[in-house]
């Protein structure tokens, strides 16, 4: 007995062009998603395996103050398997490298450091223990590159001199330090005192690293440890935290890139719907014959479903193989823009991808299948269905709801964020509707324009406008990809324009960022700045504390999900150490968006007012009028939120999430942060003088930091652009699929045109015009859409100034039009070269 | 006017299949010629040769002293557009063009002025001027075929090839269409070569041929 499966296989064997089109479209759409999913899995796996080495411990205690020995004992008692302990102290200071002064991170370690992992030095034979036995230090390799230092040079650290013993190639992290802009120096604890680097008021971090036989720190152990801590600013971290810290940047990046690759997937879906629809039209007679021979609805359903499943399996398998190839290439070239591929390709993720590919293929094609099968058998022998157009469109649209839900779930899962995923889908859906409306309007205008032209141009305009659904489908798929490929550089441009002016870095940015300063330093600092044609910017106090209660509920009693980024952010916001400040006037980079600024200095009675940063308040889930309780230096302080501020973070001024009303925190010990603006002819001299006068303070060159940030963004942008190009590739794959379908569908018309005297050149010109006009419309609408969307993102979400990257926009637009014309020319040429084709009209 | 001399046609698929052998035929201006034969006898192949859409394996085709072999594909297309009209069994109107636009297409191809007015006149002649703005999907089979006839004759071709023009129509409509076809050919003094299965239609033609065993025999 003939089974639907065997019939499906034989049908596919006889329709190879359709099979190749379907598989290729699906494969291109899935490749981006699979590659990024693999990368995320491998990074996560790799970091999990190496987390102890990354952290340098099984768990660690981090504090800005030295943890008393009694507290250390209480913590250690909770994990009795603790075998080894080492203490690392880190702080920032200015170091004179001969050529220039530079802010540097000093790591002071004990003899048994590191507990896990090893240093790898450029000079492989260097023995790290020399830093304890001799007055030797080791430096990060960027110091050698930037300041031309060498092994054997002498370096001054505070009041003492040290020999440069070696340069670090790789180091165990030994603590919490995700991204640092300062180069590092490692020295022994034995020599710290004589340097006199650690003075009153300077800020250090103390890392207490523990190694044990087999200790697993779960939530309950961490919770027990937190209870025995005296200081709210002290943190306990298990080695699993290294995963989050070190991979956070790439995690966010890959989440957003996954969304971009989802666009490629959606586009391939559009192409698949079109290809499958054309295929089903050609299958009408076969289906009618099957039914007339006694095949029931379910037989026909299985027959078509099997075809989709087989194609989905083959297409996804192909995409997995291509992804493996991409992986190999990226590994061979050593990664792209810092995105190094760890490990080997994991097949476990591939099975999920294959399942997803099959499910998505079915989701895209099932509405078409059910629509065709629901037609009366007799209508299958006619060229049009008997259903009224209205009923068909509405029921057809409804049948795509499952696909919409699947893609929405995919977007949320890939972005790890309810908000980002939902906004992405909403924007995509709106874009589809917008493009559909543009397509309808364009087809009407084109039809009107046809009256005023002649020859191939007129015929192409009539063909485009009268075959509306095909025109709109082509336009949507191409415009969608053009929109996204243009959107990505626009967003980058808007972010970078905040910090970059035409001549270089923005002149509004401060030149230096100061920290570890004291209140009494202000006057001398001001005079020194003026002497070097610089001026003081912000100079604000900073006090640390922790959040205890939100609206009278203790933060430890507030639970939320930690799957989504929103949940993770909320949890982080509640449990972190806070930096408070107080001042009476709003800074230039701030703007009140809700409530009112402080009503003068606190009088000693009534509510204490605070102002919160906008996004921070959202993470905490608080509003104007809500109460909070903070712990600052053993003192509990109750406050009321009286305003919410928007901060322009890219001003690089010292900004604070939480600002107190003046008159509350003045009695607490604080350090001061500040900024210096302007440019000087004698900046090196200024830095040297600063270092000599303010030994405990630190200067961060903002221009250098921003340059490095721009370089980092530019590097990452290459990856973002690569994924954007994948979207465009998907769009073009759809265009080629539609082109072949179109040409195939137009075959008889082209043969007829030949019969009635249309020349080869005229027929080809008509096709070129059709593709060229569609391409031109796509870039016009796509560019407009991308500018509108990036405007919305800039003004509403990021709240930046808006600007357009015109050069890239023009280049991409011209490329799209050119490629569309080329596709029309190439595909039509292939079909027209055979003059025998016209004979078939007589069959 | 058009003369076939010792025409043979064979295909290789992969063995050699002889379709036509030593066909000789001459059709003069105003002649109405029918070609009948069983399915697979080579009628469509013969029509393709007349139209210059295929090349004979042997023999010569001349049309007004112009040998088909002397023309390349572009020249043949141009020649066909100016001197030959074709009516198909399945009508083959451009589905996205109205009746008027379909009809004026042959004139538009050669950039002839007044194509729209001339097309409207032709539609009037086939009694379809009131359907000028309708698409093929909005017309019956008979109406579509009448538009096809109007399109085939609009440029005053010297030769009209009709491949079973009433084959997809009911008897009554088919007769109406055929009457129209004969009428317009007579009015424009266009030679007509009609391929048909219908003996009655064949009998209406002044020249009758039967294609059988790869040969053409006059009846």
Interface residues (C-beta under 8 A of the other chain):
Chain A: X383 X384 X454 X455 X458 X459 X462 X463 X466 X467 X748 X749 X752 X754 X755 X756 X757 X758 X759 X760 X761 X762 X835 X836 X838 X839 X841 X842 X843
Chain B: X44 X45 X47 X48 X51 X53 X54 X73 X74 X77 X78 X80 X81 X82 X86 X88 X90 X92 X94 X95 X96 X97 X101 X105 X106 X108 X109 X110 X111 X135 X137 X151 X163
